[in-house]
Amino acid sequence: MGTPALSKDGQSDDAATPSRGRARKILIHYPVFNRGGAEKSLLRLMAGLAARGHEVHLVLTSAGGALEAEVDPRVRIHHLRSVRTWDAGAAGRARRAWAAPMRGLRAMVGRVQESARRRRFRTMTFDAALTGLAGLSPDFICNVVQAKKRFVFVRNDPAVDRHGRWAGRIRDYHDRIDAYVCVSHFVEQAMSVRFPEIGNKLITVYNLIEPEKMLAAATAGGNPFGAGRDVPCVLSVCRLQESQKALLRTLEVHQRLLDAGIRHEWHVLGDGPDRFLLERAIAERGASGTFILHGAVANPFPWYAHADLVAMLSRYEGLCGVVNEARVLERPVIATRFAGVEEQIESGVNGLIVEQETDAIVSGMRRLLLDPALRSRLAAGGYPDALMDDGAKIDALLALIETPRAADGSRR
């Protein structure tokens, strides 16, 4: 598990130079650019493509996302709706129930704007158009945009789709999609089993991670946990969404460890629709002094750098960005067995993988919290080259754009 030579922008040396082929015009459609793992990965991809001289257009259904200001200035941003028509989640809606008429008015204005602005793209042509399988229909890139190639990102385990939305989108659009770009080999295999009709269009391209930028960001500021602490600090970074991130189970693990006399603090960075649910559970357990929510943090890397242990205990992932970030910063990681994690962690070598059971998680956490030498050994365990080489990932995506489409609709 070595590390490739990296340029100052966190890509391999080959990635730091413009593409030898002609510049491509690439469109990416996304609903709203809020702060999250998928959005951060997309930020890096757009910056990497722009650095090679490609013309990148980001089309957002709604304006106002928290991460939009961080988009590379070379990327052209388009809003189908300039009014904010999305909400912060169930808790936010409950607190602002009185504002329902205003939300309805904004939604109506947004629909009128979107209908008019979609028409602008009917006369625009692109070498490639991309969107995600979760959250958005491929309708825009298939029925509005004129593109030579169309790709769909698959960034999560298909098991997360409990309502059949993915199946409906694949059924309706797969004949016009050139490739489904999966975030891990696990996801690619799972998709081929669940949707065999698209098996010849599946490919894995890992997310960009920009390791040098992470390392530089980790040195900004001091120790966010405070100096002189006398208990281990556990860090979790995630969207506060119970269904995928198992927030209440994480809190239960924390409480059981404390009850067993294992002192520690658990710090959580991130926000999301179930923050109110988690805050209430913390209050009910009287754990606010040891299980601490910090909200969304613009620069999480000093937190990683000073954490004693990073815990990623999700039910579902595709390829976990938090594991990438923690390992680039050489922090010990404990993770549940979710999609893609075995491509990131060799359990017992550069992290610890535990089963999706509370007892197994408590046991693994106990072992790591009580054994500083084990934590140090896992921290020094390295990381796979394939995950570190951002240049090769961009090359793979550009190769998809260049590859002629076969008679059966596959890439081959």
Backbone torsions as a table, in degrees:
resi	resn	phi	psi	omega
1	MET	NA	85.2	-178.9
2	GLY	-98.6	179.9	178.6
3	THR	-122.0	128.4	-179.0
4	PRO	-71.2	163.2	172.7
5	ALA	-65.2	131.8	-174.7
6	LEU	-119.5	143.3	173.1
7	SER	-82.4	176.9	-176.4
8	LYS	-65.9	-19.4	-179.5
9	ASP	-96.0	11.1	173.1
10	GLY	86.4	7.3	176.1
11	GLN	-106.3	162.9	174.4
12	SER	-64.8	162.1	-174.5
13	ASP	-56.8	-37.8	178.9
14	ASP	-63.2	-31.4	-176.6
15	ALA	-76.3	-15.5	-175.5
16	ALA	-79.6	-12.0	-179.9
17	THR	-103.5	152.9	-179.3
18	PRO	-61.3	154.5	177.5
19	SER	-60.6	141.4	-179.4
20	ARG	-73.5	-26.1	177.9
21	GLY	-77.3	178.0	-179.3
22	ARG	-68.8	155.0	179.3
23	ALA	-64.8	136.0	-179.0
24	ARG	-103.5	151.3	177.5
25	LYS	-105.0	114.7	-169.5
26	ILE	-124.4	131.1	177.6
27	LEU	-112.2	136.6	174.9
28	ILE	-124.0	126.0	180.0
29	HIS	-105.0	130.8	-178.0
30	TYR	-143.5	149.5	-175.2
31	PRO	-69.9	-57.6	178.5
32	VAL	-155.6	142.2	-169.8
33	PHE	-96.5	72.0	175.2
34	ASN	-84.7	173.6	-176.1
35	ARG	-81.6	119.3	179.4
36	GLY	-170.6	171.8	-176.8
37	GLY	-63.1	-44.3	-179.9
38	ALA	-63.8	-40.1	-179.7
39	GLU	-66.2	-40.3	178.7
40	LYS	-64.8	-37.8	176.8
41	SER	-63.8	-40.8	179.5
42	LEU	-67.6	-37.6	174.0
43	LEU	-53.6	-48.0	-177.1
44	ARG	-66.7	-39.7	179.7
45	LEU	-63.8	-46.4	-178.9
46	MET	-62.5	-41.9	178.5
47	ALA	-64.2	-39.3	178.8
48	GLY	-65.2	-41.1	177.9
49	LEU	-67.3	-42.7	179.4
50	ALA	-64.2	-36.2	179.4
51	ALA	-63.8	-25.3	177.6
52	ARG	-89.3	4.4	175.6
53	GLY	93.4	8.5	179.6
54	HIS	-84.0	150.5	-180.0
55	GLU	-91.9	112.7	-173.2
56	VAL	-111.4	129.3	176.7
57	HIS	-116.2	126.0	175.4
58	LEU	-106.3	115.1	178.7
59	VAL	-103.0	116.2	179.9
60	LEU	-105.9	132.0	177.2
61	THR	-62.2	-43.2	-179.3
62	SER	-128.2	142.7	175.5
63	ALA	-82.5	168.3	169.7
64	GLY	100.4	4.5	179.7
65	GLY	-68.0	147.4	-173.4
66	ALA	-65.7	-24.7	-176.1
67	LEU	-97.1	-2.3	-174.5
68	GLU	-61.1	-35.9	-178.2
69	ALA	-65.2	-17.1	-177.6
70	GLU	-93.8	2.0	177.7
71	VAL	-65.6	137.7	179.7
72	ASP	-52.3	132.7	-176.2
73	PRO	-63.4	-16.4	177.2
74	ARG	-77.6	-13.2	179.5
75	VAL	-85.7	133.6	179.8
76	ARG	-90.2	121.0	-176.8
77	ILE	-100.5	132.3	175.9
78	HIS	-122.1	139.7	176.1
79	HIS	-113.2	123.3	172.3
80	LEU	-74.0	-30.7	175.5
81	ARG	-130.2	119.9	179.7
82	SER	-87.4	-13.5	173.7
83	VAL	-89.1	148.9	178.8
84	ARG	-78.1	114.5	-177.6
85	THR	-115.5	7.0	176.9
86	TRP	-106.3	162.5	-178.8
87	ASP	-122.4	166.1	-175.0
88	ALA	-76.9	-11.9	180.0
89	GLY	132.3	-175.9	-173.2
90	ALA	-60.1	-42.1	-178.6
91	ALA	-65.0	-42.2	179.0
92	GLY	-63.2	-40.6	179.7
93	ARG	-65.3	-38.0	-179.2
94	ALA	-65.6	-40.3	-178.7
95	ARG	-71.5	-21.6	-177.0
96	ARG	-118.3	36.3	-178.1
97	ALA	-60.0	-29.8	179.8
98	TRP	-64.4	-19.5	-175.1
99	ALA	-91.8	12.2	-177.3
100	ALA	-55.4	-44.8	178.9
101	PRO	-59.3	-38.4	178.9
102	MET	-66.8	-39.1	176.7
103	ARG	-62.0	-40.5	178.8
104	GLY	-63.2	-38.9	178.5
105	LEU	-66.5	-43.7	178.1
106	ARG	-60.8	-41.5	180.0
107	ALA	-62.4	-40.3	179.8
108	MET	-65.1	-45.0	177.8
109	VAL	-61.8	-41.5	179.5
110	GLY	-61.6	-41.7	179.8
111	ARG	-64.5	-40.3	178.3
112	VAL	-63.9	-44.7	178.2
113	GLN	-60.1	-47.0	-176.5
114	GLU	-62.4	-41.9	179.7
115	SER	-58.9	-42.3	-179.4
116	ALA	-71.8	-42.1	-173.8
117	ARG	-75.8	-27.4	175.9
118	ARG	-60.3	-33.4	-176.7
119	ARG	-64.1	-27.9	179.3
120	ARG	-60.0	-32.9	-173.5
121	PHE	-81.9	-10.4	-179.1
122	ARG	-67.3	-22.6	-179.9
123	THR	-101.6	2.3	-179.6
124	MET	-98.6	141.9	179.4
125	THR	-118.6	146.3	-177.9
126	PHE	-135.8	152.5	173.1
127	ASP	-73.0	-31.6	179.6
128	ALA	-152.8	144.6	174.1
129	ALA	-128.4	135.5	-175.2
130	LEU	-130.8	147.2	172.3
131	THR	-150.1	179.5	179.6
132	GLY	-103.3	157.7	178.3
133	LEU	-80.2	-31.1	178.7
134	ALA	-95.1	136.8	173.7
135	GLY	92.7	-30.8	-177.5
136	LEU	-135.1	145.5	169.0
137	SER	-80.1	148.3	174.2
138	PRO	-73.5	8.4	-176.7
139	ASP	-51.9	-46.0	-175.0
140	PHE	-62.2	-46.8	-177.2
141	ILE	-76.3	-19.1	-179.3
142	CYS	-94.5	-40.2	-171.6
143	ASN	-107.1	-11.5	-178.8
144	VAL	-114.1	-51.1	-173.6
145	VAL	-80.8	137.1	171.8
146	GLN	-90.5	105.6	-176.3
147	ALA	-133.4	142.1	178.3
148	LYS	-72.4	-32.8	177.8
149	LYS	-134.7	146.4	179.5
150	ARG	-131.2	130.2	-177.2
151	PHE	-128.5	149.7	176.4
152	VAL	-122.1	126.2	174.9
153	PHE	-79.8	135.2	173.6
154	VAL	-117.9	104.2	-170.2
155	ARG	-107.6	8.8	-179.2
156	ASN	-146.7	164.2	175.1
157	ASP	-62.4	128.3	179.6
158	PRO	-60.7	-14.7	176.2
159	ALA	-62.6	-20.2	-179.6
160	VAL	-70.7	-20.1	-177.6
161	ASP	-85.3	88.4	-175.8
162	ARG	-87.5	-10.4	-174.6
163	HIS	-111.7	6.1	174.1
164	GLY	78.8	14.7	-179.1
165	ARG	-67.3	-40.3	179.7
166	TRP	-61.9	-43.3	-179.3
167	ALA	-60.5	-41.3	179.2
168	GLY	-64.1	-41.7	-179.7
169	ARG	-68.6	-38.5	177.3
170	ILE	-66.4	-43.4	178.5
171	ARG	-58.8	-43.0	-172.8
172	ASP	-80.5	-24.4	-169.5
173	TYR	-128.6	-5.3	-168.5
174	HIS	-63.9	-25.1	179.9
175	ASP	-71.3	-14.6	178.5
176	ARG	-107.0	1.9	178.9
177	ILE	-99.0	130.2	-178.3
178	ASP	-82.6	-33.5	179.1
179	ALA	-158.4	147.7	171.4
180	TYR	-105.4	112.8	-172.9
181	VAL	-93.5	107.6	-174.0
182	CYS	-92.3	148.7	-173.7
183	VAL	-82.0	-13.9	178.6
184	SER	-155.9	161.7	177.2
185	HIS	-66.1	-33.2	176.4
186	PHE	-59.3	-47.5	-179.4
187	VAL	-64.0	-40.9	177.8
188	GLU	-58.6	-46.0	-179.9
189	GLN	-65.9	-42.9	179.4
190	ALA	-62.8	-38.8	177.3
191	MET	-65.7	-39.0	-179.2
192	SER	-67.0	-31.5	177.5
193	VAL	-74.3	-43.9	-176.6
194	ARG	-77.8	-33.3	-177.8
195	PHE	-129.0	71.3	-175.4
196	PRO	-61.5	-20.4	-179.0
197	GLU	-67.6	-16.0	178.4
198	ILE	-112.7	14.2	-175.2
199	GLY	-55.5	-35.4	-177.9
200	ASN	-80.5	0.2	179.4
201	LYS	-112.8	5.1	-177.2
202	LEU	-90.2	138.1	176.6
203	ILE	-149.4	151.1	177.9
204	THR	-104.0	128.6	169.7
205	VAL	-133.6	116.4	-178.8
206	TYR	-66.9	153.2	176.1
207	ASN	-64.8	146.2	170.7
208	LEU	-70.7	146.5	-178.3
209	ILE	-127.5	-14.3	179.1
210	GLU	47.3	64.8	-174.2
211	PRO	-59.9	-37.5	-178.0
212	GLU	-65.9	-36.6	177.6
213	LYS	-66.9	-37.1	176.3
214	MET	-61.8	-45.6	-178.1
215	LEU	-63.8	-39.5	178.9
216	ALA	-67.1	-41.5	-179.3
217	ALA	-65.2	-28.6	-177.8
218	ALA	-67.0	-20.1	-178.2
219	THR	-90.1	-3.7	-178.4
220	ALA	-79.6	120.8	179.4
221	GLY	83.5	179.4	-178.1
222	GLY	-95.1	-154.6	-179.9
223	ASN	-80.8	112.1	-176.8
224	PRO	-69.4	-17.0	178.3
225	PHE	-83.2	-11.6	-178.0
226	GLY	93.4	147.9	-178.8
227	ALA	-78.7	151.8	171.5
228	GLY	74.7	19.1	178.8
229	ARG	-68.2	149.2	-175.7
230	ASP	-115.9	13.5	175.6
231	VAL	-131.8	151.7	177.1
232	PRO	-63.4	143.2	177.0
233	CYS	-108.2	121.0	177.0
234	VAL	-97.0	137.2	-179.7
235	LEU	-118.8	131.6	168.6
236	SER	-124.7	136.5	178.6
237	VAL	-125.9	119.1	-175.2
238	CYS	-167.1	163.2	168.9
239	ARG	-75.0	133.5	-177.4
240	LEU	-80.6	83.0	-179.0
241	GLN	-135.5	107.4	-171.5
242	GLU	-58.2	-42.3	-172.7
243	SER	-60.1	-35.4	-177.7
244	GLN	-101.2	-35.5	-171.1
245	LYS	-98.1	-6.3	175.7
246	ALA	54.7	52.7	-175.3
247	LEU	-64.9	-43.8	-177.3
248	LEU	-68.6	-33.2	175.0
249	ARG	-66.1	-40.1	177.7
250	THR	-60.3	-43.7	178.0
251	LEU	-63.3	-38.7	177.5
252	GLU	-63.4	-41.9	177.1
253	VAL	-59.0	-45.7	178.2
254	HIS	-57.3	-46.8	-178.0
255	GLN	-65.0	-41.1	179.9
256	ARG	-65.4	-37.0	177.0
257	LEU	-65.2	-43.2	177.4
258	LEU	-62.8	-42.9	179.5
259	ASP	-61.3	-28.5	178.7
260	ALA	-85.3	4.9	177.4
261	GLY	84.7	13.8	-178.7
262	ILE	-95.3	99.8	-175.2
263	ARG	-73.1	138.5	177.5
264	HIS	-173.2	165.3	168.9
265	GLU	-118.1	145.4	-180.0
266	TRP	-120.3	118.0	-177.5
267	HIS	-109.9	133.2	-176.6
268	VAL	-121.6	123.8	175.0
269	LEU	-105.6	135.1	177.5
270	GLY	133.0	165.5	179.0
271	ASP	-138.4	175.9	179.9
272	GLY	160.9	-177.9	-170.8
273	PRO	-67.3	-19.6	-176.4
274	ASP	-108.0	24.1	177.8
275	ARG	-62.3	-42.8	-179.5
276	PHE	-61.5	-39.9	177.3
277	LEU	-59.8	-45.2	-178.8
278	LEU	-70.2	-41.1	178.2
279	GLU	-59.1	-41.3	179.3
280	ARG	-65.0	-42.1	179.2
281	ALA	-65.8	-38.4	177.1
282	ILE	-62.3	-44.2	-179.8
283	ALA	-64.1	-41.1	-179.4
284	GLU	-63.3	-33.2	179.3
285	ARG	-87.2	-6.8	-176.5
286	GLY	64.8	35.7	-172.3
287	ALA	-106.8	13.8	-173.3
288	SER	-64.7	-21.2	179.4
289	GLY	-83.4	-15.2	-176.6
290	THR	-124.2	-16.8	176.3
291	PHE	-119.5	100.1	-162.0
292	ILE	-114.4	124.8	177.1
293	LEU	-95.5	124.9	-178.5
294	HIS	-105.6	-5.1	-177.1
295	GLY	75.5	-172.0	178.3
296	ALA	-70.1	135.9	-178.3
297	VAL	-123.4	127.8	-176.1
298	ALA	-63.3	-38.9	179.6
299	ASN	-124.3	96.4	-178.5
300	PRO	-82.7	-5.9	-167.3
301	PHE	-71.5	-33.4	171.0
302	PRO	-61.3	-31.3	176.9
303	TRP	-64.9	-46.0	175.8
304	TYR	-58.1	-48.2	-172.8
305	ALA	-59.2	-31.8	-175.8
306	HIS	-104.1	0.4	179.1
307	ALA	-74.9	144.6	174.5
308	ASP	-79.8	-26.7	-177.4
309	LEU	-158.0	138.0	174.6
310	VAL	-108.0	126.2	-177.6
311	ALA	-114.3	122.0	177.3
312	MET	-122.8	99.5	-166.9
313	LEU	-115.3	38.9	-177.2
314	SER	-69.5	158.4	167.1
315	ARG	-80.5	-41.4	-175.0
316	TYR	-131.6	137.9	168.6
317	GLU	-146.2	178.5	172.5
318	GLY	-114.3	-58.9	164.6
319	LEU	-147.8	115.7	-164.7
320	CYS	-75.0	118.0	177.8
321	GLY	-66.1	-31.3	179.4
322	VAL	-66.5	-39.1	175.8
323	VAL	-62.8	-44.3	175.5
324	ASN	-53.7	-50.5	-175.6
325	GLU	-64.2	-43.0	-179.4
326	ALA	-64.5	-40.1	-177.5
327	ARG	-75.2	-34.0	173.7
328	VAL	-59.7	-37.8	177.8
329	LEU	-83.5	4.9	176.9
330	GLU	57.0	47.5	174.9
331	ARG	-104.2	146.9	175.5
332	PRO	-68.4	140.6	-174.9
333	VAL	-126.4	137.6	165.1
334	ILE	-115.6	132.3	-177.8
335	ALA	-139.1	145.7	171.3
336	THR	-74.6	164.0	-176.9
337	ARG	-81.3	87.8	176.9
338	PHE	-115.4	176.4	-174.8
339	ALA	-57.7	130.6	173.8
340	GLY	85.6	-12.0	-172.4
341	VAL	-66.7	-29.9	179.9
342	GLU	-74.0	-12.9	171.7
343	GLU	-82.4	-13.1	-178.7
344	GLN	-106.8	-39.0	-173.3
345	ILE	-121.4	129.5	165.7
346	GLU	-97.8	105.8	-169.8
347	SER	-58.1	128.8	-177.9
348	GLY	91.0	-9.0	180.0
349	VAL	-109.1	-55.6	179.3
350	ASN	-128.0	22.5	178.9
351	GLY	165.2	-177.3	179.7
352	LEU	-132.1	126.7	176.2
353	ILE	-104.8	130.8	178.1
354	VAL	-123.5	160.0	-177.8
355	GLU	-73.9	166.5	-177.5
356	GLN	-80.9	54.1	-179.8
357	GLU	-136.7	139.3	-175.4
358	THR	-58.7	-43.5	-179.5
359	ASP	-60.6	-40.4	-179.7
360	ALA	-66.5	-37.8	179.4
361	ILE	-67.4	-45.4	179.1
362	VAL	-59.6	-42.5	-179.4
363	SER	-63.0	-45.1	179.7
364	GLY	-65.8	-41.5	178.0
365	MET	-63.5	-43.8	178.9
366	ARG	-57.2	-47.3	-178.4
367	ARG	-58.7	-44.2	-176.6
368	LEU	-75.2	-39.1	-179.3
369	LEU	-67.3	-30.2	-177.6
370	LEU	-91.4	-3.4	-173.9
371	ASP	-130.7	83.2	179.1
372	PRO	-58.8	-32.7	179.8
373	ALA	-65.0	-38.9	177.0
374	LEU	-65.1	-42.0	178.4
375	ARG	-60.0	-42.2	179.8
376	SER	-64.9	-38.5	-179.4
377	ARG	-67.8	-42.0	178.9
378	LEU	-67.3	-35.7	179.1
379	ALA	-61.0	-33.0	-177.0
380	ALA	-92.9	13.8	-170.9
381	GLY	-81.4	-1.5	176.4
382	GLY	82.6	-179.2	-177.5
383	TYR	-152.5	145.3	-174.8
384	PRO	-62.5	138.6	178.7
385	ASP	-57.8	-38.4	-176.3
386	ALA	-61.3	-28.1	178.7
387	LEU	-84.1	-21.2	-176.1
388	MET	-90.8	-23.8	-171.1
389	ASP	-88.0	90.4	-178.5
390	ASP	-66.5	-32.7	180.0
391	GLY	-60.1	-41.9	179.6
392	ALA	-65.3	-32.2	179.1
393	LYS	-68.2	-43.1	177.1
394	ILE	-64.5	-41.0	177.4
395	ASP	-56.8	-42.8	-178.2
396	ALA	-64.3	-40.6	179.8
397	LEU	-68.4	-42.5	178.6
398	LEU	-65.1	-33.1	177.1
399	ALA	-62.6	-34.2	176.6
400	LEU	-62.9	-38.5	-180.0
401	ILE	-67.0	-34.7	-176.8
402	GLU	-82.0	-25.2	-173.0
403	THR	-70.8	126.1	176.8
404	PRO	-63.0	149.1	179.1
405	ARG	-82.0	129.7	179.7
406	ALA	-74.4	167.2	-177.7
407	ALA	-61.9	-30.7	-180.0
408	ASP	-86.8	6.2	179.1
409	GLY	88.6	-1.6	-178.5
410	SER	-86.2	175.5	178.0
411	ARG	-80.7	-18.5	-168.3
412	ARG	-91.8	NA	NA
